Protein backbone atom coordinates (compact mmCIF):
# COMPACT_ATOMS: atom_id res chain seq x y z
CA UNK A 1 0.00 0.00 0.00
CA UNK A 2 1.34 3.44 -0.92
CA UNK A 3 0.35 6.50 1.09
CA UNK A 4 0.72 10.00 -0.37
CA UNK A 5 1.40 12.69 2.22
CA UNK A 6 1.55 16.47 1.86
CA UNK A 7 3.03 18.87 4.40
CA UNK A 8 2.74 22.67 4.32
CA UNK A 9 5.86 24.18 5.91
CA UNK A 10 6.05 27.84 6.92
CA UNK A 11 9.31 29.76 7.30
CA UNK A 12 9.81 31.70 10.53
CA UNK A 13 9.86 35.45 10.03
CA UNK A 14 8.78 35.66 6.41
CA UNK A 15 5.79 33.35 6.77
CA UNK A 16 6.40 31.99 3.27
CA UNK A 17 4.83 28.59 2.66
CA UNK A 18 6.41 25.62 0.93
CA UNK A 19 4.53 22.45 0.17
CA UNK A 20 6.24 19.06 0.20
CA UNK A 21 4.57 15.89 -1.06
CA UNK A 22 6.00 12.40 -0.72
CA UNK A 23 5.01 8.74 -0.88
CA UNK A 24 5.37 6.26 1.96
CA UNK A 25 5.70 2.83 0.39
CA UNK A 26 4.17 0.05 2.48
CA UNK A 27 4.63 1.71 5.92
CA UNK A 28 5.24 -0.66 8.80
CA UNK A 29 6.06 -0.37 12.48
CA UNK A 30 8.91 -2.66 13.53
CA UNK A 31 8.71 -4.39 16.91
CA UNK A 32 12.18 -5.37 18.10
CA UNK A 33 13.49 -7.67 20.82
CA UNK A 34 14.44 -5.94 24.05
CA UNK A 35 18.12 -4.84 24.05
CA UNK A 36 18.51 -5.98 20.44
CA UNK A 37 18.02 -4.76 16.89
CA UNK A 38 16.42 -8.05 15.87
CA UNK A 39 12.95 -7.45 14.39
CA UNK A 40 10.34 -9.70 15.98
CA UNK A 41 7.44 -8.60 13.78
CA UNK A 42 6.30 -5.84 11.48
CA UNK A 43 2.91 -4.23 11.92
CA UNK A 44 1.33 -2.60 8.84
CA UNK A 45 0.17 0.98 9.43
CA UNK A 46 -3.00 2.56 8.08
CA UNK A 47 -2.99 5.90 6.29
CA UNK A 48 -4.45 7.61 9.39
CA UNK A 49 -1.73 6.12 11.62
CA UNK A 50 1.04 7.36 9.30
CA UNK A 51 -0.57 10.82 9.12
CA UNK A 52 -0.88 10.98 12.93
CA UNK A 53 2.75 9.96 13.42
CA UNK A 54 4.07 12.66 11.07
CA UNK A 55 1.75 15.22 12.67
CA UNK A 56 3.08 14.24 16.11
CA UNK A 57 6.68 14.47 14.91
CA UNK A 58 6.29 17.88 13.23
CA UNK A 59 4.37 19.29 16.21
CA UNK A 60 7.03 18.02 18.64
CA UNK A 61 9.80 19.68 16.62
CA UNK A 62 7.84 22.94 16.42
CA UNK A 63 7.10 23.01 20.17
CA UNK A 64 10.73 22.24 21.06
CA UNK A 65 12.02 24.90 18.66
CA UNK A 66 13.90 22.35 16.57
CA UNK A 67 14.50 22.84 12.89
CA UNK A 68 13.39 20.41 10.21
CA UNK A 69 15.85 19.57 7.44
CA UNK A 70 14.56 18.24 4.15
CA UNK A 71 16.80 16.40 1.74
CA UNK A 72 15.40 16.53 -1.75
CA UNK A 73 16.35 13.87 -4.27
CA UNK A 74 14.97 14.01 -7.76
CA UNK A 75 14.70 10.86 -9.79
CA UNK A 76 13.98 10.62 -13.46
CA UNK A 77 13.27 7.59 -15.55
CA UNK A 78 13.16 6.98 -19.25
CA UNK A 79 9.96 5.59 -20.67
Phi and psi in radians as a Rosetta constraint file:
Dihedral C 1 N 2 CA 2 C 2 CIRCULARHARMONIC -1.810 0.35
Dihedral N 2 CA 2 C 2 N 3 CIRCULARHARMONIC 2.410 0.35
Dihedral C 2 N 3 CA 3 C 3 CIRCULARHARMONIC -2.117 0.35
Dihedral N 3 CA 3 C 3 N 4 CIRCULARHARMONIC 2.194 0.35
Dihedral C 3 N 4 CA 4 C 4 CIRCULARHARMONIC -1.679 0.35
Dihedral N 4 CA 4 C 4 N 5 CIRCULARHARMONIC 2.180 0.35
Dihedral C 4 N 5 CA 5 C 5 CIRCULARHARMONIC -2.071 0.35
Dihedral N 5 CA 5 C 5 N 6 CIRCULARHARMONIC 2.575 0.35
Dihedral C 5 N 6 CA 6 C 6 CIRCULARHARMONIC -2.310 0.35
Dihedral N 6 CA 6 C 6 N 7 CIRCULARHARMONIC 2.289 0.35
Dihedral C 6 N 7 CA 7 C 7 CIRCULARHARMONIC -2.129 0.35
Dihedral N 7 CA 7 C 7 N 8 CIRCULARHARMONIC 2.384 0.35
Dihedral C 7 N 8 CA 8 C 8 CIRCULARHARMONIC -1.804 0.35
Dihedral N 8 CA 8 C 8 N 9 CIRCULARHARMONIC 2.001 0.35
Dihedral C 8 N 9 CA 9 C 9 CIRCULARHARMONIC -1.880 0.35
Dihedral N 9 CA 9 C 9 N 10 CIRCULARHARMONIC 2.353 0.35
Dihedral C 9 N 10 CA 10 C 10 CIRCULARHARMONIC -1.997 0.35
Dihedral N 10 CA 10 C 10 N 11 CIRCULARHARMONIC 2.328 0.35
Dihedral C 10 N 11 CA 11 C 11 CIRCULARHARMONIC -1.417 0.35
Dihedral N 11 CA 11 C 11 N 12 CIRCULARHARMONIC 2.373 0.35
Dihedral C 11 N 12 CA 12 C 12 CIRCULARHARMONIC -1.105 0.35
Dihedral N 12 CA 12 C 12 N 13 CIRCULARHARMONIC 2.504 0.35
Dihedral C 12 N 13 CA 13 C 13 CIRCULARHARMONIC 1.548 0.35
Dihedral N 13 CA 13 C 13 N 14 CIRCULARHARMONIC -1.185 0.35
Dihedral C 13 N 14 CA 14 C 14 CIRCULARHARMONIC -1.383 0.35
Dihedral N 14 CA 14 C 14 N 15 CIRCULARHARMONIC -0.494 0.35
Dihedral C 14 N 15 CA 15 C 15 CIRCULARHARMONIC 1.313 0.35
Dihedral N 15 CA 15 C 15 N 16 CIRCULARHARMONIC 0.102 0.35
Dihedral C 15 N 16 CA 16 C 16 CIRCULARHARMONIC -1.111 0.35
Dihedral N 16 CA 16 C 16 N 17 CIRCULARHARMONIC 2.513 0.35
Dihedral C 16 N 17 CA 17 C 17 CIRCULARHARMONIC -1.894 0.35
Dihedral N 17 CA 17 C 17 N 18 CIRCULARHARMONIC 2.377 0.35
Dihedral C 17 N 18 CA 18 C 18 CIRCULARHARMONIC -2.149 0.35
Dihedral N 18 CA 18 C 18 N 19 CIRCULARHARMONIC 2.456 0.35
Dihedral C 18 N 19 CA 19 C 19 CIRCULARHARMONIC -1.941 0.35
Dihedral N 19 CA 19 C 19 N 20 CIRCULARHARMONIC 2.300 0.35
Dihedral C 19 N 20 CA 20 C 20 CIRCULARHARMONIC -2.136 0.35
Dihedral N 20 CA 20 C 20 N 21 CIRCULARHARMONIC 2.278 0.35
Dihedral C 20 N 21 CA 21 C 21 CIRCULARHARMONIC -2.147 0.35
Dihedral N 21 CA 21 C 21 N 22 CIRCULARHARMONIC 2.395 0.35
Dihedral C 21 N 22 CA 22 C 22 CIRCULARHARMONIC -2.579 0.35
Dihedral N 22 CA 22 C 22 N 23 CIRCULARHARMONIC 2.929 0.35
Dihedral C 22 N 23 CA 23 C 23 CIRCULARHARMONIC -2.005 0.35
Dihedral N 23 CA 23 C 23 N 24 CIRCULARHARMONIC 2.260 0.35
Dihedral C 23 N 24 CA 24 C 24 CIRCULARHARMONIC -1.729 0.35
Dihedral N 24 CA 24 C 24 N 25 CIRCULARHARMONIC 2.055 0.35
Dihedral C 24 N 25 CA 25 C 25 CIRCULARHARMONIC -1.627 0.35
Dihedral N 25 CA 25 C 25 N 26 CIRCULARHARMONIC 1.961 0.35
Dihedral C 25 N 26 CA 26 C 26 CIRCULARHARMONIC 0.925 0.35
Dihedral N 26 CA 26 C 26 N 27 CIRCULARHARMONIC 1.061 0.35
Dihedral C 26 N 27 CA 27 C 27 CIRCULARHARMONIC -1.152 0.35
Dihedral N 27 CA 27 C 27 N 28 CIRCULARHARMONIC 2.386 0.35
Dihedral C 27 N 28 CA 28 C 28 CIRCULARHARMONIC -2.474 0.35
Dihedral N 28 CA 28 C 28 N 29 CIRCULARHARMONIC 2.587 0.35
Dihedral C 28 N 29 CA 29 C 29 CIRCULARHARMONIC -1.707 0.35
Dihedral N 29 CA 29 C 29 N 30 CIRCULARHARMONIC 2.256 0.35
Dihedral C 29 N 30 CA 30 C 30 CIRCULARHARMONIC -1.718 0.35
Dihedral N 30 CA 30 C 30 N 31 CIRCULARHARMONIC 2.193 0.35
Dihedral C 30 N 31 CA 31 C 31 CIRCULARHARMONIC -1.725 0.35
Dihedral N 31 CA 31 C 31 N 32 CIRCULARHARMONIC 2.159 0.35
Dihedral C 31 N 32 CA 32 C 32 CIRCULARHARMONIC -1.968 0.35
Dihedral N 32 CA 32 C 32 N 33 CIRCULARHARMONIC 2.740 0.35
Dihedral C 32 N 33 CA 33 C 33 CIRCULARHARMONIC -1.132 0.35
Dihedral N 33 CA 33 C 33 N 34 CIRCULARHARMONIC 2.596 0.35
Dihedral C 33 N 34 CA 34 C 34 CIRCULARHARMONIC -1.083 0.35
Dihedral N 34 CA 34 C 34 N 35 CIRCULARHARMONIC 2.370 0.35
Dihedral C 34 N 35 CA 35 C 35 CIRCULARHARMONIC 1.030 0.35
Dihedral N 35 CA 35 C 35 N 36 CIRCULARHARMONIC 0.537 0.35
Dihedral C 35 N 36 CA 36 C 36 CIRCULARHARMONIC -2.649 0.35
Dihedral N 36 CA 36 C 36 N 37 CIRCULARHARMONIC 2.806 0.35
Dihedral C 36 N 37 CA 37 C 37 CIRCULARHARMONIC -1.715 0.35
Dihedral N 37 CA 37 C 37 N 38 CIRCULARHARMONIC 0.096 0.35
Dihedral C 37 N 38 CA 38 C 38 CIRCULARHARMONIC -1.249 0.35
Dihedral N 38 CA 38 C 38 N 39 CIRCULARHARMONIC 2.180 0.35
Dihedral C 38 N 39 CA 39 C 39 CIRCULARHARMONIC -1.381 0.35
Dihedral N 39 CA 39 C 39 N 40 CIRCULARHARMONIC 2.159 0.35
Dihedral C 39 N 40 CA 40 C 40 CIRCULARHARMONIC -1.480 0.35
Dihedral N 40 CA 40 C 40 N 41 CIRCULARHARMONIC -0.779 0.35
Dihedral C 40 N 41 CA 41 C 41 CIRCULARHARMONIC -2.777 0.35
Dihedral N 41 CA 41 C 41 N 42 CIRCULARHARMONIC 2.796 0.35
Dihedral C 41 N 42 CA 42 C 42 CIRCULARHARMONIC -2.038 0.35
Dihedral N 42 CA 42 C 42 N 43 CIRCULARHARMONIC 2.316 0.35
Dihedral C 42 N 43 CA 43 C 43 CIRCULARHARMONIC -1.934 0.35
Dihedral N 43 CA 43 C 43 N 44 CIRCULARHARMONIC 2.072 0.35
Dihedral C 43 N 44 CA 44 C 44 CIRCULARHARMONIC -1.124 0.35
Dihedral N 44 CA 44 C 44 N 45 CIRCULARHARMONIC 2.471 0.35
Dihedral C 44 N 45 CA 45 C 45 CIRCULARHARMONIC -1.849 0.35
Dihedral N 45 CA 45 C 45 N 46 CIRCULARHARMONIC 2.521 0.35
Dihedral C 45 N 46 CA 46 C 46 CIRCULARHARMONIC -1.415 0.35
Dihedral N 46 CA 46 C 46 N 47 CIRCULARHARMONIC 2.924 0.35
Dihedral C 46 N 47 CA 47 C 47 CIRCULARHARMONIC -1.049 0.35
Dihedral N 47 CA 47 C 47 N 48 CIRCULARHARMONIC -0.717 0.35
Dihedral C 47 N 48 CA 48 C 48 CIRCULARHARMONIC -1.119 0.35
Dihedral N 48 CA 48 C 48 N 49 CIRCULARHARMONIC -0.679 0.35
Dihedral C 48 N 49 CA 49 C 49 CIRCULARHARMONIC -1.142 0.35
Dihedral N 49 CA 49 C 49 N 50 CIRCULARHARMONIC -0.710 0.35
Dihedral C 49 N 50 CA 50 C 50 CIRCULARHARMONIC -1.146 0.35
Dihedral N 50 CA 50 C 50 N 51 CIRCULARHARMONIC -0.780 0.35
Dihedral C 50 N 51 CA 51 C 51 CIRCULARHARMONIC -1.049 0.35
Dihedral N 51 CA 51 C 51 N 52 CIRCULARHARMONIC -0.776 0.35
Dihedral C 51 N 52 CA 52 C 52 CIRCULARHARMONIC -1.114 0.35
Dihedral N 52 CA 52 C 52 N 53 CIRCULARHARMONIC -0.677 0.35
Dihedral C 52 N 53 CA 53 C 53 CIRCULARHARMONIC -1.174 0.35
Dihedral N 53 CA 53 C 53 N 54 CIRCULARHARMONIC -0.752 0.35
Dihedral C 53 N 54 CA 54 C 54 CIRCULARHARMONIC -1.158 0.35
Dihedral N 54 CA 54 C 54 N 55 CIRCULARHARMONIC -0.690 0.35
Dihedral C 54 N 55 CA 55 C 55 CIRCULARHARMONIC -1.065 0.35
Dihedral N 55 CA 55 C 55 N 56 CIRCULARHARMONIC -0.765 0.35
Dihedral C 55 N 56 CA 56 C 56 CIRCULARHARMONIC -1.074 0.35
Dihedral N 56 CA 56 C 56 N 57 CIRCULARHARMONIC -0.786 0.35
Dihedral C 56 N 57 CA 57 C 57 CIRCULARHARMONIC -1.108 0.35
Dihedral N 57 CA 57 C 57 N 58 CIRCULARHARMONIC -0.844 0.35
Dihedral C 57 N 58 CA 58 C 58 CIRCULARHARMONIC -1.125 0.35
Dihedral N 58 CA 58 C 58 N 59 CIRCULARHARMONIC -0.710 0.35
Dihedral C 58 N 59 CA 59 C 59 CIRCULARHARMONIC -1.130 0.35
Dihedral N 59 CA 59 C 59 N 60 CIRCULARHARMONIC -0.725 0.35
Dihedral C 59 N 60 CA 60 C 60 CIRCULARHARMONIC -1.053 0.35
Dihedral N 60 CA 60 C 60 N 61 CIRCULARHARMONIC -0.814 0.35
Dihedral C 60 N 61 CA 61 C 61 CIRCULARHARMONIC -1.090 0.35
Dihedral N 61 CA 61 C 61 N 62 CIRCULARHARMONIC -0.722 0.35
Dihedral C 61 N 62 CA 62 C 62 CIRCULARHARMONIC -1.112 0.35
Dihedral N 62 CA 62 C 62 N 63 CIRCULARHARMONIC -0.818 0.35
Dihedral C 62 N 63 CA 63 C 63 CIRCULARHARMONIC -1.164 0.35
Dihedral N 63 CA 63 C 63 N 64 CIRCULARHARMONIC -0.532 0.35
Dihedral C 63 N 64 CA 64 C 64 CIRCULARHARMONIC -1.575 0.35
Dihedral N 64 CA 64 C 64 N 65 CIRCULARHARMONIC 0.009 0.35
Dihedral C 64 N 65 CA 65 C 65 CIRCULARHARMONIC 1.250 0.35
Dihedral N 65 CA 65 C 65 N 66 CIRCULARHARMONIC 0.359 0.35
Dihedral C 65 N 66 CA 66 C 66 CIRCULARHARMONIC -1.486 0.35
Dihedral N 66 CA 66 C 66 N 67 CIRCULARHARMONIC 2.631 0.35
Dihedral C 66 N 67 CA 67 C 67 CIRCULARHARMONIC -1.536 0.35
Dihedral N 67 CA 67 C 67 N 68 CIRCULARHARMONIC 2.784 0.35
Dihedral C 67 N 68 CA 68 C 68 CIRCULARHARMONIC -2.033 0.35
Dihedral N 68 CA 68 C 68 N 69 CIRCULARHARMONIC 2.196 0.35
Dihedral C 68 N 69 CA 69 C 69 CIRCULARHARMONIC -1.854 0.35
Dihedral N 69 CA 69 C 69 N 70 CIRCULARHARMONIC 2.267 0.35
Dihedral C 69 N 70 CA 70 C 70 CIRCULARHARMONIC -1.950 0.35
Dihedral N 70 CA 70 C 70 N 71 CIRCULARHARMONIC 2.273 0.35
Dihedral C 70 N 71 CA 71 C 71 CIRCULARHARMONIC -1.848 0.35
Dihedral N 71 CA 71 C 71 N 72 CIRCULARHARMONIC 2.076 0.35
Dihedral C 71 N 72 CA 72 C 72 CIRCULARHARMONIC -1.767 0.35
Dihedral N 72 CA 72 C 72 N 73 CIRCULARHARMONIC 2.217 0.35
Dihedral C 72 N 73 CA 73 C 73 CIRCULARHARMONIC -2.169 0.35
Dihedral N 73 CA 73 C 73 N 74 CIRCULARHARMONIC 2.211 0.35
Dihedral C 73 N 74 CA 74 C 74 CIRCULARHARMONIC -1.822 0.35
Dihedral N 74 CA 74 C 74 N 75 CIRCULARHARMONIC 2.297 0.35
Dihedral C 74 N 75 CA 75 C 75 CIRCULARHARMONIC -2.073 0.35
Dihedral N 75 CA 75 C 75 N 76 CIRCULARHARMONIC 2.444 0.35
Dihedral C 75 N 76 CA 76 C 76 CIRCULARHARMONIC -2.187 0.35
Dihedral N 76 CA 76 C 76 N 77 CIRCULARHARMONIC 2.665 0.35
Dihedral C 76 N 77 CA 77 C 77 CIRCULARHARMONIC -2.405 0.35
Dihedral N 77 CA 77 C 77 N 78 CIRCULARHARMONIC 2.598 0.35
Dihedral C 77 N 78 CA 78 C 78 CIRCULARHARMONIC -1.589 0.35
Dihedral N 78 CA 78 C 78 N 79 CIRCULARHARMONIC 2.380 0.35
